[in-house]
Amino acid sequence: RNPPDVGILASLDTLDGPTFDAGRVHPLIREFYEHTSRFKLSIVPEWRAWMKPGYELFKRVVAEPLGQAAIPSNIEEAQRGMVSTIDTIDLDGDEVIDIRGWIRTFADSGKPIYVGIYTSFRHDDRGYVSVGFPIPGSNFTATLEPRNGDDGELVLTSRSDLPFPGHYLSSVDGERDALTVVKLLSFEECIHVFVADGELRTEHSFALAGRRFLTLHYEIERLPVATG
């Protein structure tokens, strides 16, 4: 559980491809992804008014009982603070991390906000980030394409003409020994990571049918180094 100095990705270099060069990414952004536990995060949510009532119902009935996607609804809730940990699994005992779980909880209650399983994979000489969100009997997965932005920025997006980026809902029917996977074509996501005035920032936006309904504004700062 939560080993020191661990990141949600082993190396940004695994994402290199024809349209992405990890060497162009700002060193602070690379450090965050490869050594995430060195940092703490705070969120300010920006909801569109047309989505908020529906999300409030979803949150109360589904998200909070599951401890998954329980995103703060307003600034007051976000100010409760958040604790971020990364748990890892080595499946074959070779001391290489196979699975990384990023778990975020409210600082005051310890109740989970978000549990994501982070992996990366390559296909046709391209790297992708894939994040799985376990839910009972099924899994919601976001597969994102990396892109370079200006001034060392990193963009991870599902808006792509490539076949893999997108969002998938999968379930296993044990009785039929069958896997069912559905791609959610109208759901889009974009993570924009950048450095402003020496500080690390992220704008994480979500859209339905091209209409943005939520942006999570992240402030990310390095934790003080323990001494003694």
Secondary structure as GFF3:
##gff-version 3
##sequence-region A 1 228
A	DSSP	three_ten_helix	12	15	.	.	.	ID=ss1
A	DSSP	three_ten_helix	22	24	.	.	.	ID=ss2
A	DSSP	alpha_helix	27	34	.	.	.	ID=ss3
A	DSSP	three_ten_helix	36	38	.	.	.	ID=ss4
A	DSSP	beta_strand	39	47	.	.	.	ID=ss5
A	DSSP	alpha_helix	52	58	.	.	.	ID=ss6
A	DSSP	pi_helix	59	63	.	.	.	ID=ss7
A	DSSP	alpha_helix	64	66	.	.	.	ID=ss8
A	DSSP	alpha_helix	75	78	.	.	.	ID=ss9
A	DSSP	beta_strand	82	89	.	.	.	ID=ss10
A	DSSP	beta_strand	99	106	.	.	.	ID=ss11
A	DSSP	beta_strand	112	123	.	.	.	ID=ss12
A	DSSP	beta_strand	126	135	.	.	.	ID=ss13
A	DSSP	beta_strand	138	148	.	.	.	ID=ss14
A	DSSP	three_ten_helix	150	152	.	.	.	ID=ss15
A	DSSP	beta_strand	154	157	.	.	.	ID=ss16
A	DSSP	beta_strand	166	173	.	.	.	ID=ss17
A	DSSP	beta_strand	178	183	.	.	.	ID=ss18
A	DSSP	beta_strand	187	196	.	.	.	ID=ss19
A	DSSP	beta_strand	199	208	.	.	.	ID=ss20
A	DSSP	beta_strand	211	222	.	.	.	ID=ss21
###
